[in-house]
Amino acid sequence: MSETVLEVKNLESFYGPIMAIRGASLKVEKGQVVTVLGANGAGKSTLLKTISGIMDPEKGQVIFEGEEIQGKEPHSIVRRGIVHVPEGREVFPLLTVDENLSLGAYTRNDKAEIEKDREMVFDYFPILKERRGQEAGTLSGGQQQMLAIGRGLMLRPKIMLLDEPSLGLSPLLVQEIFAILKRLNEDEGVTMMLVEQNAKVALELADMGYVMEIGRIVMDGSADRLMESEDIKAFYLGHQEEGARGERRWKRKKTWR
Ligand SMILES: Nc1ncnc2c1ncn2[C@@H]1O[C@H](COP(=O)(O)OP(=O)(O)OP(=O)(O)O)[C@@H](O)[C@H]1O
């Protein structure tokens, strides 16, 4: 039976006078990969920032494992098992790969367990093991993205919030990273909420998808059904090269299940 781990209800978030989230609601079931698609400025990153406590919502609820967590401190949210991997591959550039991973485990004390988890990260990302003594700032963009995900894993997430892991990477690297995310979901049971502009790779990985536009969820459904939807084909899959993603305005929310 499915079990809802995360639920967002009627969320509203502002940057000063700018209303970036305008009443968004969604659910993530345990073990699922849920993707949130949308054009630039739709509010995807703001949604993740509000869930992870970086921003306080004006209204609405974020419910994690049955408990309301909106407005709580980011540290307390991380300790509950919600791990945010922000856009832009945030790593400590002057620290080595090993040091970055150790710091990733900052909520934990058991050194042997931390060591075991670092080896687990290296199993998924062997290139990081080869580069373990290298300063993170000297890694390639793709390797930094791998390290950012690896650091998140060191916190033993119950759910990972991934913000555009494909951003700025070559198609081959994107395939590689998404194949690893799939293994992490299937083999380690990591639940994921994935914000992406690359609808194709996101829907191939995801079980469920939501489409955001100007702060609202305008469409949702199973990833298979969304891939078949004419709107998604036309505005997120078909014309990606022409930059026409998400320019269509949905008049009402559509559900494809
Ligand atoms: N620090 C900020 N101050 C003021 N407005 C902001 C700030 N960050 C984002 N916004 C605005 O909030 C809205 C949502 O932005 P957000 O970054 O969440 O969108 P996004 O869907 O993640 O876009 P992208 O795919 O380009 O990252 C946009 O209109 C944006 O201009």
The ligand as a Tripos MOL2 file, in Angstrom:
@<TRIPOS>MOLECULE
LIG
   31    33     1     0     0
SMALL
NO_CHARGES

@<TRIPOS>ATOM
      1 N1         15.7190   36.0890   -4.5970 N.pl3     1 LIG1
      2 C1         14.6420   36.4620   -5.2960 C.ar      1 LIG1
      3 N2         14.1250   37.7010   -5.1690 N.ar      1 LIG1
      4 C2         13.0160   38.0940   -5.8460 C.ar      1 LIG1
      5 N3         12.3560   37.2920   -6.7100 N.ar      1 LIG1
      6 C3         12.8200   36.0580   -6.8800 C.ar      1 LIG1
      7 C4         13.9780   35.5610   -6.1890 C.ar      1 LIG1
      8 N4         14.2010   34.2910   -6.5620 N.ar      1 LIG1
      9 C5         13.2230   33.9900   -7.4480 C.ar      1 LIG1
     10 N5         12.3980   35.0350   -7.6370 N.ar      1 LIG1
     11 C6         11.2190   35.0960   -8.5200 C.3       1 LIG1
     12 O1         10.3150   34.0760   -8.1190 O.3       1 LIG1
     13 C7          9.7580   33.4180   -9.2550 C.3       1 LIG1
     14 C8         10.0450   31.9180   -9.1700 C.3       1 LIG1
     15 O2         11.4530   31.7160   -9.2790 O.3       1 LIG1
     16 P1         12.1090   30.2650   -9.1760 P.3       1 LIG1
     17 O3         13.5830   30.4460   -9.1220 O.co2     1 LIG1
     18 O4         11.4610   29.5100   -8.0880 O.co2     1 LIG1
     19 O5         11.6730   29.6290  -10.5680 O.3       1 LIG1
     20 P2         12.1720   28.2730  -11.2610 P.3       1 LIG1
     21 O6         10.9500   27.6250  -11.7900 O.co2     1 LIG1
     22 O7         13.0060   27.4980  -10.3400 O.co2     1 LIG1
     23 O8         13.0400   28.8460  -12.4620 O.3       1 LIG1
     24 P3         14.4090   28.2610  -13.1270 P.3       1 LIG1
     25 O9         14.0100   27.0200  -13.8400 O.co2     1 LIG1
     26 O10        14.7950   29.3800  -14.0510 O.co2     1 LIG1
     27 O11        15.3850   28.0230  -12.0210 O.co2     1 LIG1
     28 C9         10.3540   34.1070  -10.4730 C.3       1 LIG1
     29 O12         9.4400   35.0430  -10.9350 O.3       1 LIG1
     30 C10        11.5900   34.7860   -9.9460 C.3       1 LIG1
     31 O13        11.8850   35.9560  -10.6620 O.3       1 LIG1
@<TRIPOS>BOND
     1     1     2 1
     2     2     3 ar
     3     2     7 ar
     4     3     4 ar
     5     4     5 ar
     6     5     6 ar
     7     6     7 ar
     8     6    10 ar
     9     7     8 ar
    10     8     9 ar
    11     9    10 ar
    12    10    11 1
    13    11    12 1
    14    11    30 1
    15    12    13 1
    16    13    14 1
    17    13    28 1
    18    14    15 1
    19    15    16 1
    20    16    17 2
    21    16    18 1
    22    16    19 1
    23    19    20 1
    24    20    21 2
    25    20    22 1
    26    20    23 1
    27    23    24 1
    28    24    25 2
    29    24    26 1
    30    24    27 1
    31    28    29 1
    32    28    30 1
    33    30    31 1
@<TRIPOS>SUBSTRUCTURE
     1 LIG1         1 GROUP 0 **** ****
